[in-house]
């Protein structure tokens, strides 16, 4: 039985898609730390990111880099931080978070409360910046 993120990548559960290819899918985090907070997942359901084979992990990182560049263009910031936690959902994923300081990466920070319209606009801005 497919998990939550696999269902999102398959289009069975709605998401605010930012980018996709045949191997990876990027979508907005619904509990974002900042506007533009995006998750990058492999379409293949793997619980632990370091269980991906070397080529897949490298390709996922390159895919995340393209998404991060689009986030930075859409939401100017000092850098886009990358975090891998992986305890909350059993599907490997990378968090990409626009940041002005390291404090912006603290997952204990309050999450933004955004409307459906705001999420849609954020995703569209990032998609427009994808190479």
N, C-alpha and C positions, 0 to 999 in steps of 0.2 A: 504494500500500500504506500503510495507516494506521500511524502511529508508536505508541510506547508509551503516551503520554498520551491519544491519541485512542482507543486500545483500552480504557484505563481508564475514560474518560468514557462509552464505549459499553457498559460492563459486560462486555467480553470478557476483561479481566484484573481479578482481584479488587482492591478497594481499601477503605480505611476511609473511607467517604463521610461528609462533614460537612454539605454542602448542595449543592443543584443547582437549576437552572431550565432552560429550553429553550436558553439560550445559554452558560451557565457551569457549571462543576463544581468543587467544593472537596473535597479529601481530605487525609488525614494524610500527611505526609512520612514515608517508611519509614526514613529516617536523620535523625531529628529532633535539633535543637539543644536543644529543651525540650519538655516535655509540652504538647501543643496546637499544635505546629509544623504548619501547614497550607499546602497549595498550592492556588492558585486558577488555573484554566485556562479559556480559551475552548473551547467544544466544537469550533469551527472550527479546523482545524489551520493555525496560522500560526507560523513559526519565531521571528520577532522581534516583541516586544511593540509596538514603534513602527511596525510595518507594519499594525497594526489600524487600521481607519478611526476617525475621531474619536468617532463615536457609540458604537462598540463598545468602545473604550478607556475612555470615560467610564462606560459601563454596567458594565464589568468592575470598575472602581474602586469604584463604588457597591455592587456585589455583594460585593467584598472587604471593604468597610466593614461591611456587615451581619455577615459572617463574623467579622471582627476583634472586633466588639462581643460576639458570642457567646463567642469565645475568652476575652476579658477577664472575662466573667461566670463562665465555667466554671473558669478558672485565674487567679485574681486576681494582677495584676501592675501595675507602674507604667504601662506602655503595651504595645501590640502593635506591634512593629516591622514594617515592610514593606520587602522587598528584591526587586529584579529583577536577576538575573544572566544567566540564559538561555544559558549555554554548555554545560551538561551534558546537556540534552535539547533537541532541536530543535522545541520547542513552547512558545510564549509562556506564562509562568507567573509568578505573584507568590507569594513566600514571606511568610507571616504568622507571626511568632514572638513569643510572650509574653516580655517582658523586664523585668528589674529594673534593668539598667544597659546601656549601649551595648555592653559586652563580650559580652553574651548574643547579639549579632548576628554575631559573628565566625564565619565558616564554617570556619575552621581549628580551632575548638573541638572537643573530642571529642563524638561523636554518642552519644545515649542508646541503650542496648540494651534494648528493650522486648519483652515477650511478646505473642502474638496477643491474649490476654485483656486485657492492659493497653491495647493499641491500640484494641480494641473498646470498652473502658470510656471512654477519652478521647474517641473519636468520639461516643459516646452522650451524654456530658456536654455537648459542644459543640452537638450537634443539639438537645438539650433547651433550650438557651438561644437558639436561632434565633427571630427574631421571626416 
